[in-house]
């Protein structure tokens, strides 16, 4: 879950990292007040969860409070990347002598956070890494042991930074690493980290992402920042279909049957199992199939929940059939899912044998599950059939899509 | 009339009015198929298909007084020899 810049700034300040005078405004009048309090030239920055603010005109410079209000009015009305701004950040303009970059990201391959530092800040770190790799240093660190200052100092000094700059940068970078751990972040970035004429440093911009699954652990922080429980902070607003998926999943505590993403194909998917959803989604596409949705099912949902998800997918306009597929399950019962999807077909007046292109869920209670499927004439596959082969059979069974259905077009990984 | 597709539960008349047993069954069933009503044991028909075949109700009641019927398996009774 992404934080707005003004929230990231608050997190950074809370961690003891110096930030410049700033304030958050939802109205031009408030922007004027903040600019007057700062009593110096300011920058008005649109607060949207989207890149390209500068290019879109979402960052404006003002020398007076009145000018700040005028710019704020314009920026507040400016849509950027399909998003209207939450407000504007009124930020003091610092006389920066040099810009650095400090960041921590989660390395999914090493399964460790990695601390990144560069003496070329103010531009994308990816660009620096590509064009000037000698200006970027990095080091993984433990999530179990407390982060020590010397770890930051060692990294910064490896770029040749010494003396006062090294002394002052060390606690800032160490605090950034600690806040990353404390708040279950997946990204904590200060860019630029500005060095002022007097040798002090200020975090001039910050980006923070907290792990979605950690939201319950971070309730206190979210409450402090005023982040609502229902705020998903996704790349786009959820569709009615996706919201209905959330309702299905919320209907009881048992298992998962949701995390739905809408696509415009004709093959509905009821898929899951520890990464199986993405694998199966990709398998369907690689076989030439057109998924109508992405979703996740697992953790032994109730029959009602599996039924609700299957009904949602089956009633999506343009869906001809559904494919019910998971990798081998141990904590989800095959018979329960089978009951759910068959019940959905029957209650909607469909023949399960016709509507379910394939059922490939081997694992716990599969004997009972296969009995149920056989009873209703549903084509099912056991563990001897690979996920890819099951996807191929489903695609073959449904045939080519006659005409595209209106709907969002995007990649599953945008939201999952 | 039951709307269940997969599971039916048959209760012997001898325990139908037993409120103590009804309360026990309500407590042990993980998917709320049994309810202790004013007149004894009631079956919550909308939950029948949620039955996880755990046998806790069979263990909690006198032998042969509750039958879990698998409608998808030619009426096979849970725990009964085939």
Interface residues (C-beta under 8 A of the other chain):
Chain A: X302 X303 X304 X333 X336 X339 X342 X343 X346 X368 X371 X372 X375
Chain B: X5 X6 X31 X49 X50 X52 X53 X70 X72 X73
